[in-house]
Each structure stands twice: as C-alpha cells, then as structure tokens.
C-alpha cells in the first residue's frame, strides 16, 4: 500500500469518526478548545508517522493510541482541568446515545486517574474490546482487565454502591 493510500484512508477514518475523537479528547480536558487542540495535534502526529502504520486494519487502535497519549501529554503540560457547568457541557457535547445523563457517574469517572479513565472510556463509551484497549494503551490484556476491574471497583465505592 502506498503512502498516499494510507493518507487517504487516514483522512477518511478521521472524518468518519470525528465525533468519537472529540468525545475522547473532551473527556480528558472538559474544554472545547483544548479538546480540539488535542485532536489537531494528534492528527498532525498521525500524518507525520503514517509510515509506522504497517497494516491499515489497525488504524483505529493506532490513532486512538496517539489521541490518548496526546491528551495525557496535554494534561501533564497544563496540569489543570477546566471545570464547566453541566449546561455549557451539554451545549458542546454531540448528542448521541453515548451521552451520559447520570452526572454522579460522570463526576466519578472524571475523578479517576488518567489510566483508569482511559480504560473506562474506551471500554464503555467507545465500546472497544479489551484486546483493542490493550493495543491502544500498550499494555497486555491481563493488565487492562485488572485495571478495568479496579476502576469499576473505585466507581462503585465512589457512587456508594459498595
């Protein structure tokens, strides 16, 4: 496959999944402008490193890994999370069946560490398989399962269900 073919497929993938990418970036920073900056930076990184993508069938996990790492790097650089009211949040989030209406749950997920938050978001909001999450995070499957269960346990405690 030529480099141009990879560019074309990456462009199509980004355009077809832009809402999912926005939701993922927004889940880290809770700010429209910062989320868009993260997405833009991730796209630039992906375009620059398109040669490293050996098989196009792994484009989704490859790009999600870039996006997640870019979001975590952004948080580390800025060491802050913007808080906004639920009304403003509702205006910026795309309406879809994945929208969380339980704000206690949303707050509990936001309070998780980036590692746990990534796994919860990818598993339940993006409906990715454990194996795909392992590929995105660069961890083995058992580590992802352990962290998923630990994150769920923390959420149950936070929500007072345990």
C-alpha angles and dihedrals in degrees: 000000000000125000090247091055089052091049091051093049092046091051091050091047093050093048094046093049102035095120092053090048091049092049091051095049092042091052088065102045107020090216127105097216094046091047090052090048090052092050092047092050091047091051091050090049091048093050091048093049100038089119089066091062101093099178123032091211087073094053094109096054091039093053094042089053090053091046095048093047091047091051092049091047089050091053091048091050094048099032092204142088120214114230119208134177121266091246093058090043091054091052093056102039116089111244111246140132088268093067110120113229096179102087092186088060091044091052091047092052090047090055093057121101115264090256094056093037091055093052094046093047096047094045102044107020099037094030094226123163121249090250092054091049090051090053093048095047095039092236130122119260095253092053090052091049091049092049092045092054091044091051092049090049090052090049092051091051091046092050092046095244095124 
